[in-house]
């Protein structure tokens, strides 16, 4: 960018133009002052010439030459008058304060005479402006010459002492020469003073302009540019110091206010972005849970259909095997002689009975898992459900050295549910917990309800061996079991999951290997008196659930 295109260059150029205009003004001021002084000098010289002429007028009428010469001699000695002389129309000097000039004839073409004799015929009347001439004397100093014609007045032409013919209009010329040395010195001194004053003023004005440009304009503009660069680089905390109350100060306040507004907007955007990210994570987690539940439901539904078909086909043959094995066992026990071979056969028959009974239980569980059960909803005491479930497995607790503890609210809570199914779910969880504590331990059942009769939760917490992290995602899948040696079928937790799903609730698990497991049964918000405000989707009070 060229310098005159910048703000600094333009301001300096404007200041320079102002200085030039001021210099031109000073020049014309000096010229005007000089012209005024010269005008006054010329006017004064004209008055002096008239005074001399008037002083000798009366003596000239009386033809008293000695008086005329004496007056002229006296006036010629006044300061500023160089010489006074009188010469006739022919150019002969009849009198002069410089005696050496008397009797000489002046050159009519010289400076003193060309005003009247520059034409073929001398002028009868010389204009006022042509009477004066300024020329340089022998000593190099300026001299002002003023000629004043001595006219043939009526008093002079009629006088008897030295009468002149009336046709003569001019009898002679009074030539007064005045030195301009003092005037020139005064003009030079005044010009010098004006020039010095102008230079001083130019310096002051120039310095003030430069100070104004750099301090009043350029410095705030540079601060504003630097602040703008800071803000554009992302530093919204930068502020311009405010030291003035003019327009530049107001601009700085507006800039600072803008940066503060940008800071607030950036902070709000950052907070909103963080909140949005958190909400996205929460919704993503919820969607993942819902997806897992849907996948689990689909698995249960598809496996339920398969289980129903398999259970139906296996139930009758297993029943026949069990019946005939029992019949054969009775016959062998009634035999009179029991050889070792018969005893071994009886043991084999009992093994067939046990395994067949176990297969029957598997088939029973398959039917329980797959069939569309009737849900009989009623308001039931949660304390009552927990107590009944405890009574069912109480003997099992004692045998397995498991300590049972129920943490129930002081006020009883009523739950709208199918009592038998919720009880069945609790028993299944209790049995699993006991199996997870082979050396004994502690089983805690805790009932919680959110304030203002909110969601109800039943927690079953054991101090067992826990569940491995790789098994946690699959524990609710049908036929998935962590029990070894064929001790489990893998349908217990799937049945509990289905019961909670039919009640519109949710079953979740938290476990840590070596520190125990917690199963949480969550039921939706209840209505007045602790009961559910509505039936689960797809059910009636005594209708069939649509889930398999």
Phi, psi and omega in degrees: 000130179290152190297325183283356175268352178273160178297319179298315180298319181292319178295318178294322177297319177297319178296321179296319178296322177297321179295320178297316179298319178295321177297318178298319179297318179296319179299312180291331176295317177297316179299315181296317180297318179298315179297321179295317179295317179295323177297318178294321179297316180295320178295318178296318179297321178297320179292321178299316179299318179294322178297316179297317181297320180289327182293326183262001184298313184291318179293327179290327177294325180271002179060038178265086186293325181296320179294320180298313181294324180294317179297316181294320178299317182295316181290330180291342178273359179290148181299139177094344180265122181279309178197158176229131179217156179233129175225152184283186186291339180275355178095009179274129180282113181271334178206144177204144176292343172257102190300336182291343183272344185295136180088349180277155179252125181279155177285117182294345177265001180285176185300325184287344188241344190291343177296329181253331188248026179275357176249175180295326180241129180301150180287143176284326181222130182263128177300155184298322181290339182269354180284339186255147172211148179239128180216173183261128181281179181300330182273006178083013180254147183285143180231137176258118177254134181229118179261140180227109185294140175263107187273156178274090181281167181297323179296328182281318183288339181263353181290142183278344184286318180208066183292144176240152179296147186290335182287346175282116182271328182236125181268331181185189182226133173265118182247115180250124178246125184241141179279134179260016184299311181292322179295315178298321178295317179295319179295317180297318179296318180294319178299318179298318178298316180296319181295315179299316179297319179295318179297316179299316179296321177298317179297316180296314180295318179297315179297317179297320180296316179297316178299316179298316183295314187278323185270316186276330186247301190293319182298311175299323179295319178296319177299318179294320178295318179296319178295322178297319178296321178298315181294320180294334178276357176107358179273087182279355179274354181288135179230150177270125177295134183256115180238002184227160180245015180269197182296324179295319176297320177296322176297319178296319177298317179297320179296314179297320177297322178295315180295323178295320177296320177296322178298314180298316180297318179296319179296316178298318178297319180295315179296317179297320179296317179296318178297319180296317179299318179297317179295320179298318178297318180296313180295323178297317178297318179297317179297321178297319178295316179298320179297317178298319178296318179297317178299317180297317179298318179296320178297314181297319181296314182292317179290332178296318178297316179296318181296321179298318180294314181295316181298320180296319182286329183271337188298311182294311178300321180294321179297320179294317180298316181295318182295311182290329177292323177293320180296316179296320179298320179294318180297318181293324180290333180277352182296145182291316180252133181240102176277172178299325179295320179293319178299318179295322179295319178300317178298321179294320178297318179296324177295319178297321179297313181298314182293324178293320177297320178296319177297325178295319177297321178298316179297321179298316178296322177298316179295319178297322181289325191264332189285156176277106186273150176278126180261116182256097185279140175199157176283115185234143177291128178296322178300320180295318180298316181295317181298317181294319178297323179293318181299324183295319184252014182300316179296324178295321176300314184295318180295322184271006179058046179252128179270126183255139178218133179247122177255099184246150178296156179300319179265135181292148181242134178260136181237131176278106187199178170268108188302317184296319182290318178295321178297317178300320179296316180296318180298318179298320179291321179297316181296318177298319181296317179297320179295332180279353179237070184297334179260016183091169181167205184231134178242126183239132172247123182235131179251127181231147174222134179296155179303155179059042176056050180277209183297145180255136180230137174241116183256132175244108187242128178239167179250037186276202187282345179083176182243135180296145181302326181287342179269338185305316183293348188244359189293337180268001179281140179299141177068013175260121182221148176261357180282140184263168174062029175070022182283339182232152179265330181091026180246349185299305181292330177294321177296315179299318179300316180295321179298314179295322181292323179292333178271007180075014181259197184213140178247126179229164184219145172227132184210149176222127184301128178086354183234357174112177184224146177233120173260134181239121173260116183251130178246143182297171182305136182262164180265207183298135179077013178088356179279159177293141183284340180207164179280155176298157180298136175084011180229160169239176185299323174229042181253180180272143171287145179277354181270149177254000000 
